Amino acid sequence: MAVRPAQMVMNLRTEGCSVRATWVLPNNGGSRITNLLFQVRHSATIADKDEGSVEKWDNINLPRECQFATSTSCLIPFSTLLALPYALPINAVVYARVRASNSVGHSDYSE
């Protein structure tokens, strides 16, 4: 019986005027990985709610070459992250995460 993919590990580093995200594809749980979802936020996107703080993550539209379920690396231009809808501030601390999906479900987001 197939299960959802395992949690992924992602690393980020600057590369010229871009951010390089790299990851190792997780164990697919017996069902082919069909989708990768990337999200970003910066430290100022934590909203206070009556019940506590909530992190606001934005799905990121990746360059086409990064959208394949077999991809293990992606170069994301700073211009993409600075533009709407993300509008990440210059010199802000930026967080990113990724998760994989298969026919059974989604992995947990990377740490």
QUIGIBEL-V32099 format. One record per helix or strand of 2 or more residues. SS is the DSSP state (hx for helix, st for strand). FROM is the first residue (numbers start at 1). TO is the last residue. If there is no record, write none. Layout:
ss=SS from=FROM to=TO
ss=SS from=FROM to=TO
This chain:
ss=st from=9 to=15
ss=st from=18 to=24
ss=st from=35 to=42
ss=hx from=43 to=45
ss=st from=46 to=49
ss=st from=52 to=55
ss=st from=58 to=59
ss=hx from=64 to=66
ss=st from=73 to=77
ss=hx from=78 to=82
ss=st from=94 to=101
